[in-house]
Amino acid sequence: MKAEMILSYIAKSQRRRLIYPILLLIAVLFLLSRTSTVSYLRMETLPPDEPITYRTAQSSMFINAPVTTLYYTGEDYWSGGQLTGHFYYALLDDSCQYYVLKASAGRPADPELENYTVTGRIDPFGDELHDLNARMANKLNWTASGVDAMSSAFFINETVYLTRREIFLIVLLAAVLAATLAVLARTVIFSCNPRLTPAFQRLRKYGDPEALLADAERQLRKRSLIRTRDMVLTRDYLIEFSEDVSAIIPLESVLWTYDHASLRYTLKGKRLSYTIHVVTVHGDEFNLKQKTAEDVQVIYHELTTRYPNYFYGYSREHQQMVRHIIKELKEEE
């Protein structure tokens, strides 16, 4: 075995773990692209009093549209059986442009709005455009065909811009994205410099970490007492090679060790998985997960033989005694 086997293993395990945050990052970015987030970021602003053209509707989903004067049509916009907006119109360059503004104040709507910027989604009209124009023509004493000829086939819908559902979804995905980037950065840093991992940094509490690591490496090569699938017990250390950041535990600092079993569901069915908990004099608790019953048995047998003064097994009394000892040791420092 070559020198610094432990750190080399930690670095390799971190590189293998990169696949998970990368896949999650791809999934989050894909979901963000399926929301309106990208459209919001690419949202354009029309020149003042410019109607929506087919080209504009094709290139943009959301738009800022400054309008000098808006007039209430007398028609309201309903969604899900609720009043959510009001239809307004503006006469722009010999065309009639419709807008749906939020019904924040309910009814009645303001008959006229000055210097208003409508921010919303560009939606196409369906068959309802002809009916809306017919009612408009009746109110304005125009002909329905005349209003049809000058009406834009698109309207700007303010009621669907940044809805509560979209805000919740964007905030949720942004939070997941931030957490994923943090995990990805952590994993990259640990894979490049395993001395920054908790496995190495925790050794500072027990002495010179470089000296302790070198000693653990020597014993790992020459004085290992027990080897399981992912643990090695030497004369002075319990070393775990996990898929996370591993552990190097100086045995002389251990106060208490116990285990618990949990039922895991795998492709082969249900099976019991064991976690070994190791508590040291400095209050560190190492959780060695996904062990077999055989792993626990052989490690415990050797530890009880060599270190009979440990507290073994979980009980409320052991927990209270260990807390009291750790508290007294901290007060003596």
N, C-alpha and C positions, 0 to 999 in steps of 0.2 A: 504494500500500500504506500502511495506517495505521501509526502508531507502535506499538511493542511487538508486532509481528506474531508474533515467535517465542513470546513468553509467551502470547499469545492462542491460537496454534495448540496449544500444550501443554495449556492449560486445556480447549479444545474436544476434543482427543483423549482426555483423561482422562474427560470427561463421556461420550464415546462408549463408553469401556471399562467404565463402570459396569454395563452390561447383563450382563457375564460374572459378576462376583461376586454380583450380585443373583440371577441364575438358579441359580448354585451354592448360594446361601443357601437359596433356596426348595426345591431338591432335598434338601439336608441336613435341613432342618426336616421335610420330608415323610417322609424315611427314618426320622428320629427318632420321628415320630408313629406309624410302622408297627412300631416296637419296643415293648417294655414300659415305656419310660422314662416316658411320660405317666402310665401306671397306677401306677408306683412313686411318682411325685410326688403323685398323688391318693389314695394308700393311706390307708385309715381304720383306726381302732382300735376294736374292739368293746368294749362293757362286759364286765367279767369274767364268765366262765361263761355267755356268751350263744351259743345255737346259730345256725348259718347259716340264714337264711330265704331264700325265693325272692326277696324284695325286695332283700335284701343282695347276693345273687348277681347280680342284674340291674344293680345300681348300681356294684359294685366288682369288679375283676378280682383284685386282691391285697388282703390284709387282715392286720392284726395281731389275734390272738385270744388274750387272756390266759385261762389255764385253771388252776383250783386243783389238780386232780388228773387225771392222764392214766394210763390203764391199757393195757398192751400186749395186743393181741388174739391174739398168737401167729402172726399172718399177716405176711408180708413183701411188699414192693413191689419188683417187678423191672422194669427198663427196658433194652432192648437186650441182653437176656441177662445182665445184671449186677444184683446186689443193690444197690439205691440207697436203699431206705427201709424203714420198718416202720410197719404200721398200728397206731394207738392209738385209743382211744375215751374219751369222757367222758360221763357222764350229767348232762345240763343241762336243768332245767325239764321233767322227764318225757320227755325226748327223748335219743336216742343220737346223738352227734356223732362222726364219724370224722375222723382226722387221719393224714397220712403224714409222718413225721419222717425226717430224713436219717439214713442208716445210717453215720454217721461212724466208729463203732467196730465196724461189722460185726455179727456174731452173737456171743453172744446179746444181744438188746435188753434195756434196763432194764425190769423188770416194772412199775415205777410211777415217775412223775415228778411232782414237786410244784412248784406255782407256776411254770409254764412258759408262755412266750408263743410261740405258733406264728405264724410269719410265712411266708405262702405264697400260692399261687394258689387261688382257689375253683374247683374242678372238679366237674362233675356226674358222678354215678354212672351206669353203664349197667346191663346185665344182671348184672354181677358183684356188685351190691349184694345181690341175693337169695342168691347163693351164699355171700357173706361173712357175711350174717346167719344163714344156716343153720348154718355152722360155729361162729359165735359162740353160737348157741342151744344147740348140742350141748355146748359147753364149759361154759356157764353153767347148763345144765339148764333152759333156757327153751324156749318154743315158737318156731319160726321165724316164724310169723305175728305173734306178739307183738313180736319184735324188728323185723320189717318195719314194723309199725305205728308204732313210736316212733323209727325211724331217719330221719335227715335225708337228703334226696336229693343233698346236696352234701358234699364233703370238702375240707379244706384241705391242699394239697400243698406241703410245704416243699422238696421236692427240685427244683422248677422255679423257685425264687426266686433271681434273680441267678446264673444258671449262668455257667460260664467263657466260653461262646460269647457270651452276652448282654453280659457285662462287656467282652469284647474289642470287640464291635461298638459298644457305647456309648462306650467310650474312643476308638475310631477315629473315630466320627462327631463326638464332642466336639472332637477335635483338628482335624478338617477344618473344623468350625464356627468354632473359634477362628481358624484360619488365614484362613478366608473373611472373617470380620469384620475381621481385621487388614488384609487386602487392600482390603476395601471402605472402611474408614476412611482408609487411605493414599490411595486413589483420590479420595475426596471431598475430602480436605485438599489434594491436588495440584490438583484442578480449581478449588478456591476460591482457592488462593494458589500459582500456579505458581512463585513465587520459592523455594518450599521443595523443589522438585524437584532431583534430582541434576544436571540440565542447568545450572541456575543456581548451585547450591551449589558445583559443581566449579570455577566461574570464580574463586572466592575464592583458589585457589592461584596464580592467574596475574595477580592485581592486583585493582583495585576492580571487583567484579562488575557494578555499575550502569554504570560507564564502559565496560567491555568489552561489555556487552549493547547499550548505545547505539551504540557504534562498529560492532558487528556489524549492527545494524539499519540504520545509514546505508549501509554497504557492500552490504547485502542489497538496498536500494532503488536504489542508484546505480552500484555497482561490481561487480556479480556477473559472474564470468568464465564459469562453466559452470552450467547448470541441468539436473538430471535429474528423474526422476519425484518423488524425495523428498530430494534433496540439492542444496545450492547451494555452489559454491566461489567465494569472493571473494578479494580481494588478500591478506587476513590471516586468513581464517577458513574452516573447513569446517563447514557447518551442515547437520544432518540433521533432517528432519521425519518422525519415526517415529510409530507408533501407541502407543509406550510413553511415554518421557519426552524423546525427542529428544536432540540433542547440539550443543554450540557449542565447537568446537575451535580455539584460537589456533594458527595454523600455525607461528609462530616457536618454539613449545615442543615441536614434534613431533621425536621421535628416530627412530622406526621405524614402518614401515607394511607390512603384508602382507595377503594375502587367502587364503581357502580356499573350495573349492566343496563343496556337499553336495547329495545327490539328494533332492528333495522330491516327494511324491505329492499331486497336486491333482485337481480334477474333470476337468481336461483331460488328465490323465495324468502321466507322470514329467517333471520338468524340473530343470535345475541351478539352484541358488540360491547366491549368493556372499555371503560376509561379509568386510567390510573391517575389519581390526584396526589401530588407531592407538594407539601408545604414546608418552607424553609424558615430558618431563624430570622430572616429579613422580611418575612411576610409574603414572599413570592409564592404563588401557587402555579405549579406546572400541571397542565391537563394533557395527559398522553392518551390520545383518542384512538378508537378503532383497533383495540387489542383483542386477542383471543383469550379464552379461559386458560389455555396452556401457557400463554405469555405471562399472564398474571400469576399463575401458580408457581412457575419456576423463578420469576423475579422475587416474589414474596418469600419463597423458601430460602433463597440465598440472603436476602436482606435480614430476615428474622434471625438467621444464624450468625451473621456478621455484625448486625446492629440491633441487638435485643432491646435497646433503650428507646427506640422509636415508639411513637403512638401508632398502633396499627388498627385499621378498621374505623368506620364512621360511627360516632355517637355524639350526642349533645355534650356529654361530659368532656370528651376529647376536644371538641370544638372550643369549649369555654376555657379549658386548660391551656390549649395552644395559643388562643388569643391573649390570655393573661401573660404567658411567657414572652410572647412577642412584644407586648406592651412594656413589660419590665425591661427587656433588652434595649428597646428604643429609648427608654428613659435614662438608662445607664450610659448611652452614647454621648 
